Each structure stands twice: as C-alpha cells, then as structure tokens.
Amino acid sequence: MDLEFWLPLFFASVMGLALLIYVVLDGYDLGIGLLLPFATDSDKDTMIASIGPFWDANETWIVLGIGILLIAFPQAHGQILTAMYIPVTLMLMGLILRGIAFDFRAKAVARRKDMWNAIFAIGSLITAVAQGWMLGTYITGLGTSAVSFLFSVLIAITLPALYILLGSAWLLIKTEDALFDKALRWAQKSIVPMGIALLLVSVATPLVSQTIADKWFSFPEALKLLPIPLLSSAIFAGLLWLLYDQKAIRAGKEWLLYAGLVILCLLAALGLAYSILPDIIIGQLTIWESASSTSSLLFTFWGTAIVLPTILVYTFFVYRIFSGKTTALTYE
C-alpha cells in the first residue's frame, strides 16, 4: 500500500467529515441562539434546555477538524489561518461569549438574565457570520480581491440562514405545544430566504473560482455531477411541501425536516469536496504537497483511529440518552 498517497487522502476525508458533522450538529444550537431574541422568557428556557446536553460536545467536531488540519497539513494550516485571522478571531470571541452566557444565565439574578440571553444570541450571530466569512474566503482560494470579499460576505449571510432553519427543525423535534408552533412558523419564514441564498452562492461560486468552474462545466464531468443539483432541488421542494402542508410534521414525523436538511448539507459537502480536491488550498497546494511526513501521519493515524470512533460512540450515546421532548429547565 502506498501510504504516502493514501494517508493524506484519509486525513482530508476525516477533516471534511468532522467539519460536516460540526455544521449539522452545532448548526442547530447556533440557530437556536439566533432565534432566542424572538422567543418569550419561558420559551427561552425551554430552547436552552433543548440544547443543554449537546451544545458543548457539538463543538468537539470543529476542534477535531482544525486539529487534523494543523497536524496533518501544517503548511496549509499556516496559510489558511493567516488569511483568516480576523474571522477566526471573531469566531473564537463568539464561542467564548456563548460559553460564558450559557453558564451565567443560569446563575444570574433575574434582572441580569435578559442581558445574558442577549449575549448568547450575539455570540451565536458573531460565530455564524464569521464561519460563513471563513468558508467564503476558503472557496475563493484565500483571495483578497474585492470580488472574493463580496463572495465571503454573501456566504456570511447564507450560513446563519441555514443555522436558523436547523435550529427551527431541532425545536420541532424537541418541543411541544406553543413553542412547537412557533418553531414551525420560524422554519416557514426562513426556508425561502435560505433557499435563495444557497442558490445565489451556487451561481456565484464558479464565477469567483475558475478552477471550480472548469470542474463543473466541462464535458462529461457536468453530466456526472448533474445528480447533485437535481437531488438538492428535489429535497428543497420536498422540505417546502413538508412545512406548508404540515400533515407529516404534526403526525409525529417532525424529524423529516431535520433529516432533509442533513441530506442537503451532505450534498453540498460532496459538491464542495469535488470542487476542491485534490487541492487543500485551491490553485496553490494539494493535500500531498502540504502533508506532514509519512511517519508523522502514520503515528497520527493510530490516534485518529481511536479518537474518531470514540467521539462517534459518545455522540450517539448522548443523543440516545437525551432523546425525546425537552422537559422544564432546572439547574439543581
């Protein structure tokens, strides 16, 4: 086996998987943070309770993804983090604000609780926008032109819309009665803006990156890739029907919305992976050029082979234990 070829490919795959799982899992609790200002005081407690057992562990996946980037692809890590210094700093600030607010809202006197709720929402917004900015910068090959900046702004707006919809879908799974109805309305209001934003991003991506355009619009590759946009459009149409028909959602199949969004994220990730690979920085570095030595990767491989299944099992266990509808929030 050619370890020099396969190990970088393995780590690139694990890194992509970790970041995809992060978007799917931490996306919903960021979305709930974004929705917090639109809820009543009692609803806010229920919303926080619905993410309480999960939100901190969800962030493990971004730590794993960035950790692999640092260890397996140090040269790319240096270039990417240098180019994204500002959004990375903002993201960390947002995550810190969220962590502080989550704990202090439980310990604050009543008159301070609104302040910590607001800080949690602000931290969620900063984190979501910063992550969108980072994704846009990455897709443009770390470009610094005005077009690249505008594209980063476009994705910075798009990603919070996706997170809001994921948050609404999570609340449909975890809540009942009045808050369930509110979550349904929030989902109905957010799905069309999210769809429009994703469409604009899909159109703009090949325009800002000639490398991506060449991959998507050359023959016969375009025919092979056609199922991705077709499936994405079909699933989006199905989600629209699901939200506005409501029969399935109110008949105990509220999980279908979240499942559909997960599939959309998966299709987007597959399209992005095809657009980028084998580069790790578009037009600059391949995964093999930026990889650590084979001996270092082999050593790291065994650690990853232990850590990745452990996190997967732990995640499954936590979600299994705390499945079902959210009960009243207590701190005893």
Secondary structure, 3 states (H helix, E strand, C coil): CCHHHHHHHHHHHHHHHHHHHHHHHHHHHHHHHHHHHHCCHHHHHHHHHHHCCCHHHHCHHHHHHHHHHHHHCHHHHHHHHHHCHHHHHHHHHHHHHHHHHHHHHHHCCHHHHHHHHHHHHHHHHHHHHHHHHHHHHHHCCCCCCHHHHHHHHHHHHHHHHHHHHHHHHHHHHHCCHHHHHHHHHHHHHHHHHHHHHHHHHHHHHHHHCHHHHHHHCCCCHHHHHCHHHHHHHHHHHHHHHHHHHCHHHHCCCCHHHHHHHHHHHHHHHHHHHHHHCCEEECCCEEHHHHCCCHHHHHHHHHHHHHHHHHHHHHHHHHHHHCCCCCCCCCCC
